[in-house]
């Protein structure tokens, strides 16, 4: 008798379901695909340049961290402490210049905040259209950006008032109390924790506004407060999904920041090494012709111009390096809100004919 081996029937493995489009994970996957097609399929140099300019003024994330790290490393390399000391003495002798410098700093800060609000809407417009028409977008979106600018200035002022009030209330007691006593130590810890909590809440509010509220305003042409009320209503209805989005947003932003710093580090080392070599060559050339470098108004002006040129190269470098991460994070928030805002979902279909489903 011959035995026939019976085939073993294996049940087919069920196909893996993709994450739901309205879930944070589904929005994250779709945002990655959108970012890839926007920046790499195909690579458009002019689009990269325009988007880099937009993201440079948005700030935040790894690019800001790299910028502050670069600035902290710069003075020890090029002898800026002497220039800063000379500048402090000069301003002390000329109080009018000090007031002028303060007014200039405030004006520059307000201008940067306004550009940040304006370019945030321009970035949303560029992602949806898969192209960047900066002049047209800025002209069209200026009324929406004005609303965001007023809200942003108010939020920053409120945060500053709260921090200053806490410091003014506690500092007089800390000056007179025994610093080594347990109540004083606990009060100082509570003050630091309170300041950190206020800063964290302000950063969270601004992040949610950038990621979720701005797309609502762009799609619905609503005012800032109306868009926030709509977002809070959605949050109450889907607390779990929004909490998961916030957690994913934090994890992804940390990962993006690490990746940007990883790519920026060799470029920053090269840039600063070249700047130091140029500075040394200039000083040696002056010594060869019988001149010595001393800090005077003329040399300070020349050093300031050189420093501004270096900062310009640094900003361009960080703008290009940090732009893909900014695009990805903004697209993540837009994709997460699209199923919850019908007008935004329609814009994905109307303005992005090449967009992947």
C-alpha positions in Angstrom: 0.0 0.0 0.0 1.2 3.5 -0.8 0.6 6.3 1.4 -0.2 9.7 -0.1 0.9 12.7 1.8 -2.0 15.1 2.2 -1.2 18.8 1.6 -1.4 20.9 4.7 -3.8 23.8 4.2 -2.5 27.0 5.8 -5.0 29.6 6.4 -4.1 32.8 4.5 -2.8 35.6 6.7 -5.3 38.4 6.7 -3.9 41.6 5.0 -2.6 44.2 7.3 -4.9 47.1 7.6 -3.4 50.5 7.2 -4.0 52.9 10.0 -7.2 54.9 9.8 -6.9 58.2 8.0 -8.4 60.2 10.9 -6.1 58.6 13.5 -2.8 60.3 14.6 -0.8 57.3 13.2 -2.6 57.4 9.9 -2.0 61.2 9.7 1.7 60.7 10.5 2.1 58.1 7.7 0.2 60.2 5.2 2.2 63.3 6.2 5.5 61.4 5.5 4.2 60.5 2.0 3.1 64.1 1.3 6.4 65.5 2.4 8.3 63.0 0.2 6.3 63.9 -2.9 6.5 67.6 -2.2 10.2 67.8 -1.7 11.7 64.8 -3.6 9.3 63.9 -6.4 10.8 65.7 -8.2 13.4 67.8 -6.5 12.7 71.5 -7.3 15.6 73.8 -6.3 13.5 76.9 -6.4 10.8 75.4 -4.3 13.4 74.3 -1.7 14.8 77.8 -1.6 11.4 79.4 -1.1 10.3 76.9 1.5 13.6 77.3 3.3 13.1 81.1 3.5 9.6 80.5 4.9 10.8 78.0 7.5 13.7 80.2 8.5 11.4 82.8 9.9 9.1 80.3 11.7 11.9 79.3 14.1 11.6 76.6 16.8 12.8 73.1 16.8 16.3 71.9 16.1 17.3 74.9 13.9 16.9 77.3 16.8 18.8 74.9 19.1 21.6 74.8 16.6 21.6 78.5 16.2 21.9 79.1 19.9 24.6 76.5 20.2 26.5 78.2 17.3 26.2 81.6 18.9 27.4 80.3 22.2 30.4 78.7 20.6 31.2 81.7 18.4 32.5 84.3 20.9 35.2 82.0 22.4 36.6 81.5 18.9 36.7 85.0 17.4 37.3 87.1 20.5 33.9 88.6 20.7 34.1 89.2 24.5 36.4 92.2 23.9 34.0 93.6 21.3 31.1 93.2 23.6 32.9 94.8 26.5 33.8 97.8 24.2 30.2 98.0 23.1 28.9 98.0 26.7 31.3 100.9 27.6 30.3 102.8 24.5 26.5 102.4 25.3 27.2 103.5 28.9 28.8 106.7 27.7 26.0 107.4 25.2 22.6 106.7 26.9 20.7 107.9 23.8 22.3 105.1 21.8 21.2 102.7 24.4 17.6 103.8 24.1 17.9 103.7 20.4 19.3 100.1 20.6 16.4 99.1 22.9 13.8 100.5 20.5 15.5 98.8 17.6 15.5 95.5 19.4 11.8 95.8 20.3 11.0 96.8 16.7 13.0 93.9 15.4 11.3 91.4 17.8 7.8 92.6 16.8 8.7 92.4 13.1 9.9 88.9 13.5 6.8 87.9 15.4 4.7 89.3 12.6 6.7 87.6 9.9 6.3 84.4 11.8 2.5 84.7 11.8 2.4 85.7 8.1 4.8 82.9 7.0 2.9 80.3 9.0 -0.1 80.8 6.7 2.1 81.0 3.7 3.6 77.6 4.6 0.1 76.0 4.9 -0.8 77.5 1.5 2.5 76.2 -0.1 1.9 72.7 1.3 -1.6 72.5 -0.1 -0.7 73.9 -3.5 2.6 72.0 -3.7 4.2 75.2 -4.9 5.3 78.5 -3.2 4.0 81.8 -4.6 5.1 83.9 -1.8 4.0 87.3 -3.0 0.5 86.2 -3.9 0.1 84.1 -0.7 1.3 86.9 1.5 -1.0 89.5 -0.1 -4.0 87.2 0.2 -3.3 85.9 3.7 -2.3 89.1 5.4 -5.8 89.6 7.1 -5.6 86.1 8.5 -2.0 86.6 9.7 -3.0 89.9 11.5 -5.4 87.9 13.7 -2.8 85.4 14.5 -0.2 88.1 15.1 -2.4 89.9 17.7 -3.1 86.6 19.4 0.6 85.7 19.5 1.7 89.1 20.9 -1.0 88.8 23.5 0.1 85.3 24.5 3.7 86.4 24.8 2.8 89.5 26.8 0.6 87.4 29.1 3.3 84.8 29.7 5.8 87.6 30.4 3.5 89.3 32.9 2.8 86.0 34.7 6.5 85.2 34.9 7.4 88.7 36.0 4.6 88.8 38.6 5.8 85.5 40.1 9.3 86.7 40.3 8.3 90.0 41.9 6.2 88.3 44.5 8.7 85.8 45.6 12.1 87.6 45.2 11.7 90.1 48.1 11.1 87.1 50.4 14.0 85.2 49.1 16.3 88.2 49.6 15.5 88.4 53.3 15.0 84.8 54.1 17.6 82.3 55.1 18.7 80.7 51.8 19.7 77.4 53.6 16.4 76.9 55.3 14.0 74.2 54.1 11.0 76.6 53.5 13.1 78.9 51.3 14.4 75.9 49.3 10.9 74.6 48.8 9.7 78.1 47.7 12.5 78.4 45.2 11.8 75.0 43.8 8.1 75.8 43.5 9.0 79.1 41.8 11.2 77.3 39.2 8.5 74.6 38.6 5.8 77.3 38.2 7.9 79.2 35.7 8.7 76.0 33.8 5.0 75.1 33.8 4.0 78.5 32.4 6.6 78.2 29.7 5.5 74.7 28.8 1.8 75.6 28.6 2.7 78.6 26.4 4.8 76.5 24.1 2.0 73.9 23.9 -0.6 76.6 23.1 1.6 78.1 20.4 2.4 74.6 18.9 -1.3 73.6 18.8 -2.1 77.0 17.2 0.6 76.5 14.5 -0.3 72.8 13.8 -4.1 72.7 14.2 -5.7 76.1 14.5 -3.9 77.9 11.6 -5.2 75.2 9.1 -8.7 75.7 10.4 -8.4 79.5 10.0 -6.9 79.0 6.5 -9.7 76.6 5.4 -12.7 78.2 7.0 -11.5 81.9 7.1 -12.5 82.0 10.7 -11.2 84.3 13.4 -8.7 83.1 15.9 -11.0 82.7 18.9 -13.7 80.9 16.8 -11.0 78.5 15.5 -9.8 77.8 19.0 -13.4 77.1 20.2 -13.8 74.7 17.4 -10.5 72.9 18.3 -11.5 72.7 21.9 -14.9 71.2 21.0 -13.1 68.6 18.8 -10.7 67.9 21.7 -13.6 67.2 24.1 -15.2 64.9 21.6 -11.9 63.0 20.8 -9.7 63.4 23.9 -7.9 60.2 23.3 -7.0 60.9 19.7 -5.8 64.4 20.4 -3.7 63.2 23.4 -2.1 60.7 21.2 -1.4 63.3 18.6 0.3 65.6 21.2 2.5 62.7 22.3 3.4 61.7 18.7 4.0 65.3 17.9 6.5 65.6 20.8 8.3 62.4 19.9 8.5 63.2 16.2 9.7 66.7 16.8 12.5 65.4 19.1 13.5 62.9 16.4 13.4 65.6 13.7 15.6 67.8 15.9 18.1 65.1 16.4 18.3 64.4 12.7 18.7 68.0 11.8 21.5 68.5 14.4 23.2 65.3 13.1 23.4 66.8 9.6 24.2 70.3 10.7 27.1 69.4 13.0 29.7 68.7 10.2 28.5 71.8 8.2 28.7 74.0 11.3 32.2 72.7 12.1 33.3 73.4 8.6 31.7 76.9 8.6 33.3 78.0 11.9 36.6 76.5 11.0 36.7 78.5 7.8 35.7 81.7 9.6 38.4 81.2 12.2 41.0 80.6 9.5 40.0 83.8 7.7 40.1 85.8 10.9 43.6 84.5 11.7 44.8 85.2 8.1 43.5 88.8 8.4 45.2 89.4 11.7 48.5 87.9 10.5 48.4 90.0 7.3 48.0 93.1 9.3 50.9 92.2 11.5 53.1 91.6 8.4 52.5 95.2 7.2 53.2 96.6 10.6 49.6 97.1 11.9 48.1 95.6 15.1 44.4 94.7 15.5 42.8 96.8 18.3 39.2 97.4 19.0 38.2 100.8 17.7 34.9 102.0 16.2 36.2 101.2 12.7 37.4 97.7 13.6 34.3 97.0 15.6 32.2 98.0 12.5 34.3 95.7 10.3 34.0 92.8 12.7 30.3 93.4 13.0 29.9 93.3 9.2 31.9 90.1 9.1 29.9 88.6 11.9 26.6 89.5 10.1 27.9 87.8 6.9 28.8 84.7 8.9 25.4 84.7 10.5 23.8 85.0 7.1 25.6 81.9 5.9 24.6 80.2 9.1 20.9 81.1 8.8 20.8 79.9 5.1 22.4 76.6 6.1 20.0 76.0 9.0 17.0 77.1 6.9 17.8 74.5 4.3 18.6 71.8 6.8 15.6 72.4 9.0 13.0 73.0 6.3 12.0 69.3 5.6 11.3 68.8 9.3 9.1 71.9 9.5 7.2 70.8 6.4 6.7 67.3 7.8 5.4 68.6 11.2 3.1 71.1 9.6 1.7 68.5 7.2 1.2 66.1 10.1 -1.1 68.6 11.9 -2.9 69.4 8.7 -3.5 65.8 7.8 -4.8 65.1 11.4 -7.3 68.0 11.2 -8.4 67.4 7.6 -11.0 64.6 8.5 -12.4 66.9 11.2 -12.6 70.0 9.1 -14.5 69.4 5.8 -13.3 72.6 4.2 -9.7 71.6 4.8 -10.3 68.1 3.4 -11.8 69.7 0.2 -8.7 71.9 -0.2 -6.5 68.8 -0.2 -8.4 67.5 -3.2 -8.8 70.8 -5.0 -5.4 72.4 -4.6 -3.2 69.3 -4.7 -4.0 67.3 -7.9 -0.8 65.3 -7.6 -1.4 64.5 -3.9 -1.3 60.8 -3.0 -4.6 59.4 -1.6 
